[in-house]
Amino acid sequence: MDLNWKHFIVAETSEGVFIGCAQLKTHQDKSLEVASLAVEDAFRGQGVARALIEKLITQSPRPLYLMCRPELGVFYERFGFRVIGVEEMPPYFLRMLRVIKVFVFLIRREGPLIMRLD
């Protein structure tokens, strides 16, 4: 959704091999989301995701939001993100949460965390 290459940052090896990426998305309600974080399997656990997130958050105004699987919440807390309730969510995330909850109910899994960095 809204995969615009101009919004991405890319991590590469010194030889120019792609190893990861992330983007900062601006939604219609003007909320900003750290999104599309991906790291090649061979490079996981080596600080690539951390470097991508740090780069995005040091260059971005606040607040920043993200949506993640519950088990990743602890990882994002290291950067200052905190889980928020529906009363703090911008309209985009409220809509997404409603849609996702339908699928989550059908597959009997826990829904995503919505997190915020002030």
Secondary structure as UniProt FT lines:
FT   HELIX           5..7
FT   STRAND          8..12
FT   TURN            14..15
FT   STRAND          18..26
FT   TURN            28..29
FT   STRAND          32..39
FT   HELIX           41..43
FT   TURN            44..47
FT   HELIX           48..58
FT   STRAND          64..68
FT   HELIX           70..72
FT   HELIX           73..77
FT   TURN            78..80
FT   STRAND          82..83
FT   HELIX           86..88
FT   HELIX           91..107
FT   STRAND          113..117
//
